[in-house]
Amino acid sequence: SRCTSIREVVTGMLACENRLKHANVHCIPRRSTLSDANCRRDFEVFEALYRFLYDTYARDLPDSCDEPVKGSRTWMSKLFIVDSTTISLFQEILKSVGRTPLNGKRKGGVKAHTLMKADEDVPHLVRLTAASVHDHTFLKEIDLPAGSIVTFDKGYVDYAVYNRWTERGISLVTRLKTGAAFEALQERPLSEAQKESGIVSDTEALLGSTYLPNKAKGRVIVYAYLDARTKKQRTLTFFTNNPSMDALTIAQIYRQRWQIELLFKRIKQNYPLRYFLGDNVNAIKIQIWCALIADLLLKVIRRGCERKWAFANLASMVRHHLMNYIDLKGFLNNPEKAILKARQTQPAEPVWSLFPT
């Protein structure tokens, strides 16, 4: 309901007191009680609730690709996307990155490390940390089934994890970081179809530091791709640990990484993550998990509607009728018809005048 303070939450619950008994809420808590609960109730309760809902409704989650890439059915169901987003805080509760402002008032930030499936549109795995935690640490927590494909941006560099995935038959696709050390082993010939699609080079290489022999290295295939869609026609360098993948498929796989950016944009636009109801780490994580739970439920509701709804309009409609007893599915399929039907079933009420005449 876009409440931005605990006072607003409590006041809103008081206004709807007679409609909360179905949730076993017989007494509206005070502001101090709600604040204490945000501090003491472990956020892992809400994390477990999200995992339970995800496992329950996984088969009902929508396919996020409205227009699937040609020939992508073979790998789209196996594709995982990794990225993170930072949510700014009003004070330095969790350590952020960057320089301290001139006024000395440094703000904190929480980073949501996220793993999602390409054929879904909700997070598959989330870890909440301080904004100062580097992205690559999240790779060690990811456990993917053999045969999976994972893509991420060039900030995730961990050659030991790359080698472990290679041994398990997990394919990775990412861009080569600027200044990354690699040793070219062999130039592979390019076909005419590859040249026409923009492939500049196809190189088998050993990725890793050449002057530190004890550091992990990985055998990869490096592709240089000329992006002709941009005005400057920049060259993008990708690499993969799967030599059987062709360059065009790799470019298509990396393009799907944009889905997770749309996920972050949707969550930040439709849920109140600019204002937090608590000034402690536990309360902040609870609010983020509640936003993820609401997003998951709305995606399931949207999938069950016959009428096509834009997600922002659907979220707004549910927010307006949050405390109304209505048939949600029937209402969303035909709002006007559902309202007229509800009026016909209700007894006529006397019309009261606001001012005496």
C-alpha positions in Angstrom: 0.0 0.0 0.0 3.1 2.3 -0.3 3.3 3.2 3.4 6.5 5.1 4.2 6.4 5.1 8.0 5.4 2.9 10.9 2.8 5.5 11.9 1.2 5.2 8.5 1.2 1.4 8.7 -0.5 1.4 12.1 -3.0 4.1 11.2 -3.9 2.2 8.0 -4.4 -1.0 10.0 -6.7 0.8 12.5 -8.8 2.1 9.6 -9.3 -1.5 8.3 -9.5 -3.2 11.7 -12.7 -5.1 11.0 -11.2 -6.6 7.9 -8.1 -8.1 9.5 -9.7 -10.8 11.6 -9.4 -13.4 8.8 -5.7 -13.0 9.2 -6.0 -13.7 12.9 -5.2 -10.1 13.8 -7.6 -9.2 16.6 -5.6 -6.4 18.1 -3.7 -3.7 16.1 -0.1 -3.4 17.4 1.3 -0.1 18.6 4.1 1.6 16.8 6.7 0.5 19.4 5.5 -3.1 19.2 5.8 -3.2 15.4 9.2 -1.6 15.6 10.4 -4.1 18.2 9.1 -7.0 15.9 11.0 -5.6 13.0 14.2 -5.7 15.1 13.7 -9.0 16.8 11.9 -11.2 14.4 14.5 -12.9 12.2 14.4 -12.0 8.6 15.1 -15.6 7.7 11.4 -16.3 8.4 10.5 -14.2 5.4 13.3 -15.7 3.3 12.0 -19.2 4.1 8.4 -18.0 3.2 9.6 -16.8 -0.2 11.4 -20.1 -0.8 8.2 -22.0 0.1 6.1 -19.9 -2.3 8.7 -20.1 -5.0 8.8 -23.9 -4.8 4.9 -24.1 -4.7 4.3 -21.9 -7.7 7.4 -22.6 -9.8 5.3 -24.3 -12.5 2.9 -21.3 -12.7 5.7 -18.7 -13.2 5.5 -16.9 -16.5 8.0 -17.1 -19.3 9.7 -13.7 -19.3 10.5 -13.9 -23.0 7.6 -12.5 -24.9 9.5 -13.0 -28.2 11.8 -16.0 -27.8 15.1 -15.9 -29.7 15.1 -18.0 -32.8 16.6 -21.4 -32.0 16.8 -20.7 -28.3 14.5 -23.5 -27.0 17.4 -25.8 -26.7 19.2 -23.6 -24.1 16.6 -21.1 -22.7 15.3 -23.6 -20.1 18.8 -24.3 -18.9 19.9 -20.6 -18.7 20.6 -18.9 -15.4 21.4 -15.2 -15.0 23.5 -13.6 -12.3 23.7 -9.9 -11.3 23.3 -7.6 -8.3 21.6 -4.3 -7.5 22.3 -1.8 -4.8 19.5 -0.2 -2.7 20.5 3.1 -1.1 19.8 3.6 2.6 19.2 6.8 4.6 22.1 6.3 6.9 25.2 4.2 7.2 23.7 1.0 8.5 25.4 -1.2 6.0 28.7 -0.1 4.5 28.5 1.4 1.1 31.2 2.0 -1.6 32.5 5.3 -2.8 34.0 8.4 -1.3 32.7 10.1 1.8 30.8 13.3 0.9 32.1 16.7 1.9 29.6 17.1 4.7 30.8 13.8 6.2 27.4 12.2 6.2 27.9 8.9 4.6 24.9 6.8 3.5 24.8 3.0 3.6 23.5 0.6 1.1 22.3 -3.0 0.8 23.2 -5.2 -2.2 20.9 -7.9 -3.5 22.9 -10.6 -5.2 20.5 -12.4 -7.4 20.3 -15.6 -9.5 17.3 -16.0 -11.8 16.2 -18.5 -14.5 15.8 -17.0 -17.9 12.4 -18.7 -18.5 11.0 -17.3 -15.3 10.8 -13.7 -14.1 11.4 -13.8 -10.4 14.6 -14.4 -8.3 15.7 -18.1 -7.9 18.3 -17.2 -5.2 18.9 -14.0 -3.4 21.6 -13.0 -0.9 21.4 -9.6 0.9 24.8 -8.1 2.0 26.3 -4.7 2.5 26.9 -2.7 -0.6 30.7 -2.9 -0.1 30.7 -6.7 -0.7 32.2 -7.6 -4.1 30.0 -9.3 -6.6 32.3 -12.3 -7.3 31.8 -13.6 -3.7 28.3 -14.7 -4.7 29.5 -17.2 -7.3 30.8 -19.5 -4.5 27.2 -19.8 -3.1 25.7 -20.8 -6.5 24.9 -24.5 -6.9 23.7 -25.3 -10.4 22.7 -28.7 -11.9 25.0 -30.3 -14.4 24.3 -29.1 -18.0 23.2 -25.6 -16.9 24.3 -22.4 -18.7 25.0 -19.3 -16.6 25.7 -15.8 -17.8 26.8 -12.6 -16.0 28.6 -9.4 -16.6 32.4 -9.0 -16.6 32.6 -8.0 -12.9 32.3 -11.6 -11.8 35.8 -12.9 -11.9 36.7 -16.1 -10.1 38.8 -18.6 -12.1 38.6 -21.3 -9.5 34.8 -21.3 -9.7 35.0 -21.3 -13.5 37.2 -24.5 -13.4 34.8 -26.2 -11.0 31.9 -25.4 -13.3 33.8 -26.8 -16.2 34.4 -30.1 -14.4 30.7 -30.4 -13.6 29.6 -29.7 -17.2 28.2 -26.2 -16.5 28.7 -23.7 -19.3 29.4 -20.0 -18.6 29.1 -17.0 -20.9 30.4 -13.6 -20.0 32.4 -10.7 -21.4 36.2 -10.5 -21.0 37.2 -7.9 -18.4 39.3 -5.0 -19.6 43.0 -5.8 -18.9 42.3 -9.5 -18.2 45.3 -11.7 -18.7 45.0 -14.6 -21.1 47.4 -16.6 -23.3 46.2 -17.3 -26.8 46.8 -20.9 -27.7 45.2 -21.3 -31.1 43.3 -19.2 -33.6 40.3 -21.1 -35.0 39.1 -20.5 -38.6 36.0 -18.4 -39.1 33.2 -19.5 -41.5 31.5 -17.1 -43.9 28.3 -17.1 -41.8 30.3 -16.1 -38.7 32.0 -13.2 -40.6 28.6 -12.0 -41.9 27.1 -12.1 -38.3 30.0 -9.8 -37.0 32.4 -12.3 -35.5 36.0 -10.8 -35.8 38.0 -13.6 -34.2 37.7 -17.1 -32.6 40.5 -17.9 -30.2 41.3 -20.8 -27.9 43.0 -19.4 -24.9 44.2 -20.0 -21.3 42.6 -17.4 -19.1 44.4 -16.3 -15.9 47.5 -14.6 -14.7 50.6 -15.6 -16.5 53.1 -14.3 -13.9 51.5 -16.1 -10.9 51.8 -19.8 -11.6 49.9 -20.9 -8.4 46.8 -19.0 -9.4 43.9 -20.8 -11.1 43.6 -20.7 -14.8 40.9 -21.8 -17.2 40.8 -23.0 -20.7 38.2 -20.9 -22.6 37.1 -19.9 -26.1 37.4 -16.1 -26.7 35.2 -14.5 -29.3 35.5 -10.9 -30.6 32.1 -9.6 -31.9 31.6 -6.4 -33.8 28.4 -4.7 -32.7 27.2 -2.9 -35.8 24.0 -1.6 -34.2 25.9 1.1 -32.4 27.1 4.3 -34.1 30.7 3.7 -33.1 30.6 0.0 -34.0 32.4 -1.2 -30.8 33.9 -4.6 -30.5 32.7 -6.8 -27.7 34.8 -9.7 -26.4 33.1 -12.7 -25.0 34.4 -16.0 -23.6 33.0 -19.4 -22.7 34.2 -22.6 -21.3 32.1 -24.6 -23.7 34.0 -25.1 -27.1 30.9 -26.5 -28.8 29.0 -23.2 -28.6 29.1 -21.1 -31.7 29.7 -17.4 -31.5 26.1 -16.3 -32.5 24.6 -18.4 -29.7 27.0 -16.9 -27.2 25.9 -13.4 -28.2 22.2 -14.4 -27.9 22.8 -15.9 -24.5 24.5 -12.8 -23.2 21.7 -10.6 -24.6 19.3 -12.4 -22.3 21.2 -11.0 -19.3 19.1 -7.8 -19.7 16.1 -9.7 -18.2 17.5 -9.4 -14.7 17.9 -5.6 -15.2 14.2 -5.4 -16.0 13.5 -7.4 -12.8 15.4 -4.9 -10.7 13.7 -2.0 -12.3 10.2 -3.5 -11.7 10.9 -4.2 -8.1 12.3 -0.7 -7.4 9.4 1.0 -9.2 6.5 -0.9 -7.7 7.5 -1.5 -4.1 8.4 1.0 -1.3 12.2 0.4 -1.1 13.1 4.1 -0.9 11.8 4.4 2.6 12.4 1.7 5.2 10.3 1.2 8.3 13.3 0.4 10.6 16.8 1.6 11.1 18.5 -1.8 11.7 19.8 -4.5 9.4 17.0 -7.0 10.3 14.2 -4.6 9.5 15.7 -3.6 6.2 16.1 -7.2 5.1 12.5 -8.0 6.2 11.1 -5.2 4.0 13.1 -6.4 1.0 12.0 -10.0 1.4 8.4 -8.8 1.7 8.7 -6.9 -1.6 10.0 -10.1 -3.2 7.1 -12.1 -1.8 4.6 -9.5 -3.1 6.3 -9.5 -6.5 6.1 -13.3 -6.7 2.4 -13.4 -5.8 1.6 -10.7 -8.4 3.4 -12.6 -11.1 1.4 -15.7 -10.3 -1.9 -13.7 -10.3 -1.0 -12.0 -13.6 -0.3 -15.4 -15.2 -3.8 -16.6 -14.1 -5.6 -13.6 -15.7 -7.3 -13.9 -19.0 -7.0 -10.2 -19.5 -3.6 -8.8 -20.3 -2.4 -6.4 -17.6 0.7 -4.3 -17.5 2.5 -5.2 -14.3 2.4 -1.6 -13.0 -1.4 -1.4 -13.5 -1.9 -4.7 -11.9 0.1 -3.8 -8.8 -1.8 -0.5 -8.6 -5.2 -2.2 -8.9 -4.3 -4.8 -6.2 -3.0 -2.0 -3.9 -6.3 0.0 -4.2 -8.4 -3.1 -3.3 -6.0 -4.6 -0.7 -8.7 -4.5 2.0 -11.8 -5.3 -0.1 -13.5 -8.7 -0.2 -13.7 -9.3 -3.9 -13.3 -12.2 -6.3 -9.8 -11.1 -7.5 -9.7 -13.3 -10.5 -13.1 -12.3 -11.8 -12.4 -8.7 -11.0 -9.1 -8.6 -12.9 -10.7 -10.4 -15.9 -13.5 -7.8 -16.1 -13.5 -5.1 -13.5 -16.7 -3.3 -14.6 -18.7 -6.5 -14.7 -17.4 -7.6 -11.3 -18.4 -4.3 -9.7 -21.9 -4.3 -11.2 -22.4 -7.9 -10.0 -21.3 -7.0 -6.5 -23.7 -4.1 -6.4 -26.6 -6.3 -7.4 -26.0 -8.8 -4.7 -25.7 -6.2 -1.9 -28.8 -4.8 -0.2 -29.8 -1.2 -1.0 -28.4 1.3 1.5 -30.0 4.6 2.4 -28.5 7.6 0.8 -27.1 10.0 3.4 -26.7 13.7 2.8 -23.4 15.2 3.7 -25.0 18.6 4.6 -28.5 19.1 5.9 -30.8 20.7 3.4 
